[in-house]
Amino acid sequence: MQSQEKGPIGRPRGFDTEKALEQAMRVFWQQGYDGASLTDLTKAMGISRTSMYAAFGSKEDLFHLVLQRYTDGPASYVQRALLEPTAREVATAFLHGAVQATTTPGAPAGCLGVQGSLAAGEPGRAARDTLAAWRESGVTLLAERLKRAADEGDLPAGSDPELLARYLMTVANGIAVQAAGGACRDELHRIADLALLQWPAPAGR
């Protein structure tokens, strides 16, 4: 999709909005919401502030668009994990997917949904609240899938799907923080495997 930006002498200049969003995503991912200045964003996107506002709205509006792009792209492992046939396979795909997404070569380390607002001050409160809700929606999706697994007898009687979902999200968030701190992919896969040793098995399995 192409947008038109007027150059300094009135000559139309096209820019690729998808590429611009991709670059904005990388800036927010690497620097967080507060750390990503408008200068950083527009420089990475290759457009002026006027064009950014015209095409994407405010910085907060841009962040919402970026977060959706991140959800559909690097974080799409979440939706894929929910399609696995058993609760253990869901948990395995989710945690190992988190490792893959947070240690992808050529991409910022860590998770946009975790790193994006860890150090956000008052101006970044809206972004912080948005990301808290984003992470909570992930817990809800996992809990709904695990509730179905419990109903199907794929989890032991008395299992708490919501608690298990929150356990998975907590481990995944920890993986993201460790990845941002420089932990290697192989090490994080081993951590995911260790966490999965605590996963409850249905009776008779």
C-alpha positions in Angstrom: 0.0 0.0 0.0 1.5 3.4 -1.0 0.9 6.7 0.6 1.7 10.1 -0.9 3.8 12.7 0.9 4.3 16.1 -0.5 8.0 17.0 -0.8 9.4 20.4 0.1 8.7 21.9 -3.3 5.3 20.3 -3.8 6.5 17.2 -5.6 4.6 14.1 -4.4 6.8 11.5 -2.8 5.5 8.0 -2.2 6.3 5.8 0.8 5.5 2.3 1.7 3.2 2.3 4.8 3.8 -1.3 5.5 7.6 -0.8 5.5 7.1 2.3 7.6 5.1 0.4 10.2 7.7 -2.4 10.2 10.4 0.1 11.0 8.3 1.8 13.7 7.7 -1.6 15.3 11.4 -2.2 15.5 12.0 1.2 17.2 9.3 0.6 19.8 10.4 -3.0 20.3 14.0 -1.9 20.9 13.6 1.4 22.8 10.2 1.0 24.5 7.3 3.5 24.2 8.9 6.3 26.2 12.4 5.7 24.7 11.1 6.0 21.2 11.2 9.7 20.3 9.3 11.1 17.3 12.7 11.9 15.8 13.7 8.2 16.2 10.4 7.0 14.7 10.2 9.3 11.7 13.9 8.8 10.9 13.5 5.0 10.9 10.2 5.3 8.9 11.8 7.6 6.4 9.0 10.2 6.6 8.4 13.6 8.2 6.4 14.2 11.4 3.6 15.8 9.3 3.4 12.7 7.2 3.5 10.4 10.2 0.6 12.3 11.8 -1.3 12.3 8.5 -0.8 8.6 7.8 -0.8 7.1 11.3 -2.2 9.6 13.8 -0.4 10.4 17.1 2.5 8.5 18.6 0.0 6.5 20.7 -2.1 5.7 17.6 1.0 4.5 15.8 1.9 2.4 18.8 -1.5 0.6 18.7 -1.0 -0.1 15.0 2.5 -1.4 15.7 1.2 -3.6 18.5 -1.3 -5.2 16.2 1.4 -5.8 13.6 3.5 -7.4 16.3 0.6 -9.6 17.4 0.0 -10.8 13.8 3.8 -11.2 13.1 6.4 -12.0 15.7 3.9 -12.9 18.4 1.7 -15.1 16.1 3.2 -18.1 17.8 0.5 -17.6 20.5 -2.4 -18.3 18.1 -0.5 -21.3 16.6 0.1 -22.7 20.1 -3.7 -22.6 20.8 -4.3 -24.9 17.9 -2.2 -27.8 19.3 -4.2 -30.9 20.1 -3.2 -31.4 23.8 -2.7 -29.1 26.7 0.9 -30.1 27.0 1.5 -29.4 23.4 -0.1 -26.0 23.8 2.2 -25.2 26.7 5.2 -26.5 24.8 4.5 -24.6 21.6 3.8 -21.5 23.6 7.0 -21.4 25.7 9.3 -22.5 22.8 7.5 -20.1 20.5 8.3 -17.3 23.0 12.0 -18.3 22.9 12.0 -18.2 19.1 10.3 -14.9 18.9 12.5 -13.2 21.5 15.8 -14.4 20.1 15.2 -14.0 16.3 18.4 -13.1 14.5 18.2 -9.6 13.0 15.3 -8.5 15.3 15.4 -6.7 18.6 15.9 -9.1 21.5 13.0 -9.6 24.0 9.3 -9.0 23.5 7.7 -5.7 22.5 4.7 -6.6 24.8 7.1 -6.8 27.8 9.9 -4.4 27.0 7.6 -1.7 25.5 6.7 0.0 28.8 8.9 -1.4 31.6 10.4 2.0 32.2 7.5 4.1 31.0 6.8 7.2 33.1 3.6 9.2 33.4 3.5 10.1 29.6 3.7 6.5 28.8 0.9 5.4 31.1 -1.6 4.8 28.3 1.0 2.5 26.5 1.7 0.7 29.7 -2.0 0.1 30.3 -2.4 -1.0 26.7 0.4 -3.6 27.0 -0.9 -4.8 30.4 -4.3 -5.5 28.7 -2.5 -7.1 25.8 -0.6 -9.5 28.1 -3.8 -10.2 30.0 -5.7 -11.0 26.8 -3.0 -13.7 26.2 -3.7 -15.2 29.6 -7.4 -15.2 28.8 -6.8 -17.0 25.5 -4.6 -19.6 27.1 -7.1 -20.1 30.0 -10.0 -20.7 27.6 -8.0 -23.3 25.7 -6.9 -25.0 28.9 -10.5 -25.0 30.2 -11.4 -26.9 27.1 -8.6 -29.3 27.8 -9.8 -29.8 31.3 -13.3 -30.5 30.1 -12.0 -33.1 27.7 -10.0 -34.8 30.4 -6.7 -33.7 29.0 -5.8 -32.2 32.4 -6.0 -33.8 35.8 -9.2 -33.3 37.8 -9.1 -30.2 39.9 -6.6 -28.3 37.6 -7.0 -24.6 37.5 -6.8 -23.5 33.8 -6.4 -19.8 34.7 -3.6 -20.4 37.1 -1.8 -22.7 34.5 -2.3 -20.0 31.9 -0.8 -17.3 34.2 2.0 -19.7 34.9 2.8 -20.0 31.2 2.6 -16.2 30.7 4.8 -15.6 33.7 7.5 -18.0 32.4 7.2 -16.5 28.9 7.6 -13.0 30.2 10.7 -14.1 32.1 12.1 -15.6 29.0 11.6 -12.3 27.2 13.4 -10.4 29.9 16.3 -12.9 29.9 16.5 -12.7 26.1 16.6 -8.9 26.3 19.5 -9.3 28.7 21.5 -11.4 26.3 20.5 -15.0 27.2 21.1 -17.3 24.3 18.4 -19.2 22.5 19.6 -22.7 23.5 19.7 -21.7 27.1 16.2 -20.3 27.0 14.9 -23.5 25.3 16.4 -25.5 28.2 14.6 -23.1 30.7 11.3 -23.7 28.8 11.9 -27.5 29.0 12.6 -27.2 32.8 9.4 -25.2 33.3 7.4 -27.9 31.4 8.5 -30.5 33.9 6.0 -29.0 36.2 3.1 -29.4 33.7 0.3 -31.7 35.1 -0.3 -34.9 33.3 -3.8 -36.4 33.0 -4.4 -39.5 35.1 -3.0 -42.7 33.5 -0.5 -40.9 31.4 
